[in-house]
Amino acid sequence: MMNEGLGDSGPRRLISGGAWFLALMILSGVFWLLLGIQISRAYGPEGYGLFSMAQSVFDFMWAFIFGGIFEGLIHFGCGYLTKEDSNLPKFFSKYVRYLTVMSFISFIIILLISFQVADPILQIIGFSLAFAFLFSGTKDALASILGSQHKSKQLSIINSIGFYVVSILGIAVIMLNLPFELLPILIVFTPISQLLLCLYFLRPYLKDLASFNLEFLKTKNLKNVLVEDLKHFKHIFLFGFSVSIGKISFIVMKNLDIPILNLFFDFTNVGIYSVADAISSVLFSMTAFSIPIISSISEAWTTKDEALIEKYTRISVKYPLILGIPITAIIFTVAEPIVIGIYGENFQGAVVPLQILIIGTFLLMFGYTLTSILIGIGKPKLSGILMAVGAIQYLVCLFVFVPLFGLNGAAISLTLTGITSLILIPIFIRKQLMVDVFSGLHKVLFSVAVLSGYLFLLRESNIFLLLFGTGIGVAIYFLLLRYMGYITQEDINLLKKVKTPS
């Protein structure tokens, strides 16, 4: 293994990995959008609000229980596999064991709490969460093996499979006309499908992983071995805990608004805001590079290749910006046709929150991607603190602006928080790596200003002209970036080789 990923192949591998994540994120987003449309039309804002709340609670709890351990295992796994005497199944076997135990404990605790709940809807949500977490830990441990090997293609497929399975099953629920109270059950199938794929991709290692765990159970000095193993796990757990703070903060800023809004509004209004939240979530595609960034920079950091770290950092900034800024401009400019055309007149109230939210979501996704750089260079605590600052600001803003401005207040809260993250995170990256992350930003801003002005003139057109005109506008945007030199020949050469095996 060792240093085969470094040198000229490193950037190609990073971009190839990011491309796989991006392509499957877009496909997953299409499936998720179609599911949301079907649920909203079949069950109305109330059903869509319930489904969104269940998904948000699962995402938040996952980040709280397992979130950062996954990245921690990738970071340390990449470093370990640079060694000549590395033994992948032996290194990861104990972490598969520990996270499986954590899954079972989580299952028991959530299940017992659910039995104490009187409300039948909350009880269904609780049971669904319990069974979802029964499989989550093992899945994360196995997926981290692929991440440490830079197998972004397989990892991206695993990350996206849950969207496809849940979307297909959700359509089946609607066709069978089942009660909307059963929608939370769908979240169980995400970790199950992901775990099955992990087992499939890791077939060559399963026998050795099992044998190392059996060897552990048969050892005569089980107590001493367990103490030694726990020392290693404690190191990764503490690293992961710092990452978890950042991930929890991210989930707070992107998902916790739904449950909090339920304190102020009914499921109908929550469902309306959820539409704005769902459309803005297309910008999750900006985070396509976040996992490949961690594995690539971790490996380069271990081998102290400063030139490659700088190149990775610039890629991590440039490509999310090129992708995210035009998407933000398009959705902001044509928000009303998007909402009304897709979800119907009942969701008119989502238009203004969407226009505000899309800006905040862009800033948040860009900041979250940049924190992967800090994790890759072994600064998870700094990454977690920066995201936590944003989350605290967001929660304070929610309870201030939602009573004042309603649904718009939640969108304003996220946007203000995104501005803070965009100021703080690049400052600390520059301090750690001495890399100017915003080099050439004025060229992107000029190009997107031209795109926005062009779309503004088209916004009242019919749907076909709007789609055709948007395609032309995006082409103009990229041509301007190429003409001004922000997109270089090196970028084009790297993109041409995006099919290079990950």
N, C-alpha and C positions, 0 to 999 in steps of 0.2 A: 504494500500500500504506500506507505511512506510518503515521499514527496512527489508522487506522480501527478498530483493535481496542481502543482505550482508552475511557475514560469508562464509562458505564453498561453497555455491552455487554461490557466486559472480564470481570466476574465471571460473567455468563451464559455467555460463551464458555469460561471455565475449567471451570465445572460441567458444561457440555455435553460438553466434551472428556473430562473425568473420567468422565462417565456412559457414553460410548462405550467407553472403556477398561475400565470396570467390567463392563459388560454382556458384552463379548467375552471378558474374563478369566474370568467365570463360565462362559460357554459352553465356552471352551477347557479350563477345569478339569474340566467334565463329560466332555469327550472324553478328556482325559488320565486321569481316574479310571477310565473304562470300559476304556481300553487297559491300565492297570495291573491291573485286576481280571482281564481276559482273560489277560494274560501270567502273572500269579501263579497262576491256576487251570490254565493249560496247561503251564507250565514249572516251577511251584513257586517257593519262595523263592530257589533258586539262579538261575533264569532272570531273575527280577525283580531280584535283586541285581546281575547282570551288566548288564542294561539301565540300571538306575539309576546304576551306576558310570560307564558310557560317557557318559551324559547329563551327569553331574556334571563329568566331566573336560572335556567340550566347553564347558560354561558357564564353567568356570574359565579355560580357555585363551582363550576369546573375550574375557572381561573383561581378561585380561592383554595381549592383542594389540590389540584394537580398542575395548574398553569405553568409555573416556571420550571418545574422539574424536567419537563420535556426539553426546554432550551438548554438547561444545565447539562443534561445527558449528552446532547449534541455537542456542546462546547467542549466538555471534557473527553467525550468519545473521539472527537476530531484530533485533539492533542494526543490521546493515547495511541491512536492508530498511525501516528507518524513514527512510532518506535519500531525498530526492526523486529523485536520479539513480541509484538502485540498478538493477543489471542482474543478475537472479538467475542465469541460465545462466553468465554470465561469472564471477561470484563462486564458484560451486560447481564449475565445470568442472575446475579444477586439483585439487580435493579428491577428486573422482571418480577422476581419474587416479592420484593418489598412493595412495589406498586400494586401488585395483585392483592396483597394483604390489605393495603390501604383502601382498595376498591371494596373489598368485602366488609371492612369496618364501616365505611361510608354507607354502604347498602343497608346494613343493620340499623345504624343510627337514624337514617332518613326514614326507613320503614317504620321504626318504633314511633317516631314523631308523627308520621302520617296517621297512625291508628288513633292518635289522641285528638285529631282534628275533627270537628263536627261538620263543617261545611263540606258537602259532597264534591263540589268542584275543586276545592283546595285539596281534598283527600286524593282525588284522581291525579292532580298535579304532583302531589307528594309521592304516590306510588310510582308514577312515571319516572320521576327523578331518581328514586331509589334503584330501580332496575337499570336505568341509564348509567348510573355510576358504578354498578356492579361490573361493567365491562370497560370502563374508561381508563383505569390505571394500567391494566395489562396492555391495552391498545397503545397508550402513550409510550410505555417502555419499549414495546416492539417497534413502533414507528421511529423512535429516536435512533435505533440501530441504523435504519436506512438514512436518516438525516446525517449521522456521523460519517457515513460512506459517500456523502454528496449525491445520493440517488434521488434527485429532485423529481424526476419523472414519476417514480413509484410513489414518493411521498405526496406529490400533488394529486395523484389519483386517489390515494387514501383519504386525503383531506376533503376531496370533493364528492366522494361516493355517497356520503350521508345525505347530501342535498338531493341527489337523484332518487335514492331509495325513499326518503321521506316525501318527496314531491309525488312520486308514483303512488305510494300508499295513501297520501292525502287525497289525490284525485279519486282513488277507489272508495275512500270514506264518503266523499261527496256523492259519488254515483250511487252508493248504497243508501244514501239519505240517512246516515247515522246521526245521532244527536251531536250538536257542536261541543257538548261537554266532554266528548271523548277525544277531541283534537290533541290535548296534551300528550296522549299516549304515543303520538308519532315521534316524539323526541327520543324514545327508547331505541329506535331503529338506527339512529346515527352511529353510536359507538359500536353496536353489534356488527353492522356492515363494515365499519372501518377495521374492527378486530379481525374479521374473517379475511379481509384483503391483506392485512399485515401477516397473517399466518401463511397466506398463499405466497407472498413475495419473499418471505423468510424461510421457505421450505428447506433450503440447504443447511440452515443453522438450527432448526427445531430440535433435532436429535441431540446435538451437543448442548443446547440450552437446557434441555430436560435432564441430560446426564449430569451436568454440573450441579443442578439443583438437587438431584437424588444423592449425589456425592456429599453435598452439604448436609443433608438430613441424616446420612449414615455415619458422619464423622464422629469419632469418639470424644473429641474435644470440642463439642458443639458450642459450648458457652464461649470459649476463647475465640473460635472462628467467628461466632456471631458478633462479639465485641469488636473484632478487627474489621468485619464487614460494615458494621454500623458507623465506624469512624469514617470510612470512605463515603458511606451514604450521607452522613451528617455534613460532610464537606459539600457534596453536590446539593443536598437539601437546603443548606444555608445559601448557596449560590442561587438555587432555584427559588428560594423564598424571596430574595431581592427582586428577581425577575417577576415573581408572582405579584409583588406589590405594584409593579408597572402594569402587568396584565389586568389585575383587578381594577386598577385605576382606569385603564383603557375601557374595560367592560362597563365600569361606572359611567364613563363619559359617553359611551355609544349605546348601551343597553339599559342601564338602570333608570333612564328617564321614563321608560314605559311603566314599570311598577310604581314609580313616584307619582307620575301623572294620574295614576289610578286613585291616589289619595285625594286628588282635587276634582277629578272628573269621573263619569261613568265609562263603561266599556265602549260606548258609542264614540265618544270624543277621543278615547285612547286609540280606538281603531282608526279614526281619521288621522291622528298624528302618526300612527304606525305606518300609514301609507307614505307620508313624507319621509319617515325614517327608512322605509324599505327602498324607496327610489334613491335616496342619497347613499344607501349602502352599496350602490354600484361602484363607489370609490374605494371599496375594500380591495379592488383590483390593484390599487396603488401599493398594497402591502405584499404583492406577489413576490418581491425580492427579499422579504424579511427573514424567512428561514434560510434560503441560500446564502444570504449575507452572513448570518451567524456562522454557518459551517465554513464558508470560504475565509472570512476574516479570522476565525478561530485558528484555522490551520496556518494561515500566514503569520498570525501573531505568535504562535508556538515556534515557528521557524525564524521569527524576527526579520521577516522580509518587509522592510518599511516601504519600498517602492510599490510592492504589490498591494499593501494595505491602503496606500494612498489611491491607487488605481481603483480598488474595490470601493473605496469611500466615494469617489467621484461618480462611479457607476450607480451606486446606491442613491445618490442625489439626483443625477441627471434623468434617469429613465422614469422614476415615479413622477417627476415634475412634468416631463414631456407628455406623459399619459394623463395625469390627473387634471392639469389646468384646462385643457380643452373640454373634458367631460364636465367639469364644474361650470364653465362658460355656457355650454349647450343647455344643461339642465336649468341653470338660473334663467336663461333667456326665454326658453320655451316650456317653463314649468306648467303653465295652465293647460296647454294642449296635451302634455304628457299625462297629467293627473286625470283630466276629464276624459280624454280619449281611451285611457286604459281602465280606470276604475269607475267612471261614471259621475254624474252630477252630484250624487250623494256625498262625494269626497271633495267638493269644491273648497271646503275649509282647509284642505291640506296644501293649497297652492302657496300662500305666503310663508307658512312655516318651512316648506320645502326650499324656497328661494333663500331663506336665511340659513337653513340647516345645511344646504349643500356647500356653502362657504366654510362653515365650521367643520364639516366632515372632511373636506379637503385638507384643512390645516391639521386636523387631528391625525388623519391617515399618514400624512407626510411626516409629522412628528414621531408617530409610532414606528414608521420604517427606519427613521434615523436612530431610534433607540437600539435597534438591532446592531448597529455599528458599535455602540458602547458595550453591549453584551458580548460581542465577538472579541473585543480587546480585554475582556475580563473585568468590566466595570458594571456589573449588574446592580450594585447598590446605588450608584449614581443614576443609572437608567430608571430604577424604581422610584427614587426620590423625586426626580423630575416629573415623572408621570403622576406621582401621588400629589404633588403640588397642584397640578392641573385638575385632578379629581376633587380635591378639597375646594378649589375655586368653583368648580362646576356645581357641586352640591349646594354651596352657599348661594350661588347665582340662581339655581333652580327655585329655592325657597323664597328668594327675593323677587325674581322676575315673573314666575308663573302666576302668583296671585295678582300681579300688576297687569300682565299682558296675555294671560291665558296660554294657549298652545304656542303662540309666537314667543312667549317668554322662555320656553324650554329650548327653542332653536337659538334664541339670542344667547342663552347661557352657554351652549356648546361653542358658538362662534367666538365669544369672548375668551373662553378657555383655550380654543385653538390658537388664538393670537398669542396668548401667553406661552404656549408650548413652542410655537414657531420662533419666538424670541429666545427662550432659554436653551433649548436643546442644541441648536447650532453653535451657540456660544461655547458650550462645554465640549462639543466635538472639536472645535477649532483649538481649544485649550489643550486637549489631550493629544491631538494628532497634528496640529498646525496645518490644517487643510481648510481652505476657504470654500465652504459648501455652497455658497451662493454666487460663485464665479459665473458670469454670463447670464444672470437672472434677468437683466433688463431686456435681453433679446427675446426671452420667453414671454415676458409681460407685454412687449410691443406686439408680438405675433398674436397673442390671445386677445389683445385689444382690437386688432383688426378683425379677428374671428367674431368677437362679441358684437361689434358694430354691424357686421354683415348679417348675423343672425337676427339682430334687432329689427332690421328692415324686412326680414322674412317671417317674423313671428305670427303675423295674421294670415299667412298663406294657407291653402288647403294642405292636408296631411302629406300628399304625394310630393308637392312642390317643396314642402318643408323638409322632408327626408332627403330629397335630391339636393336641395340647396345646402343642407347641413353637410352632406358628403363633400360637396365642392368647397365649403368653408374649411373643413378639416384638411383637405388637400392643400389649400392656400396656406394654412397654418404651418404645415410641415415644410412646404417649399420655402417659406420665409425663414424658418429655423435653419434650413440647409444653406440658403443664400447668405445668411448672416454668420454662418460658421459655428452655430451652437451644435448642430448635428454635423459631425465631421466624417471624413472618409473612413477613419478608423471605426467609428460607430457602425457605418454601413457594412464594413467588412465583417465586424463581429456579428451583426444581425444575419448576414448571409450564412454564417456558420452555426446558426442557432440549432440546427439539427444534430450538432455534435453530441454524442451520447453523454448523458448527465452522470 
